[in-house]
């Protein structure tokens, strides 16, 4: 990238930061408190009087919950593939299918079988979730409901409703999960049933 291209990218950071902060309804004082960056530094950064540095952009990306390259307006690398690293949490394998750290997140989840869900503890948290069973059978506890979903079935719910899920049988269950941390709803269009 040529030096003038770097200059253009760096010059656009300040207005992007200001627009992002205003879009979210956050004051400079609130952002200063959340990041530990002084009010004057934030003001100068947004107005273009201060050059953005990694030490400033990292806490701002974290506070706004956006990827650093989005905050900086980095040019696209040209490779659209997501190189995900599976991780295991509570015996379940998660495969991230999206790169961004905020907003809507997609995961493939594999839940081992044989855990019939007898001791499922329902939890609540902010957000909205949509799940689709790829294979196996899923036991979904949702409030007072106890449901079993098979391959090809989907469910969506507000995660402030007490919920828990596990494999409904001896075989593992594979799910596709879309989760919106701020309660975004998943909108899907389906064809009307044939009459």
WOLIN-V996607 format. One record per backbone hydrogen bond with DSSP energy under -0.5 kcal/mol. CO is the residue of the C=O (numbers start at 0). NH is the residue of the N-H. If there is no record, write none. Layout:
# WOLIN-V996607
co=[CO,CO]
nh=[NH,NH]
This chain:
# WOLIN-V996607
co=[1,1,2,3,4,5,6,7,8,9,9,10,11,12,13,14,15,16,17,18,19,20,21,26,27,28,29,30,31,37,38,39,40,41,42,43,43,43,44,52,52,53,54,55,56,57,58,59,60,60,66,67,68,68,77,80,81,83,86,88,91,92,93,93,94,102,104,105,105,106,107,108,108,109,109,110,111,114,116,119,122,126,127,128,129,130,131,131,132,134,135,136,137,137,138,138,139,139,140,141,144,146,148,149,152,154,156,157,158,161,162,163,165,168,172,173,173,174,174,175,176,177,178,178,179,179,184,185]
nh=[4,5,6,7,8,9,10,11,12,12,13,14,15,16,17,18,19,20,21,22,23,25,24,30,31,32,33,34,35,41,42,43,44,45,46,47,48,49,47,55,56,57,58,59,60,61,62,63,64,65,70,71,72,73,79,82,83,85,93,91,88,109,86,95,107,180,178,96,97,176,94,110,174,92,111,172,166,116,119,121,162,158,179,156,177,154,133,175,151,173,150,167,139,148,140,165,141,146,163,144,141,139,137,152,132,130,128,160,124,142,122,140,138,113,110,133,134,108,176,131,106,129,104,180,127,182,186,187]
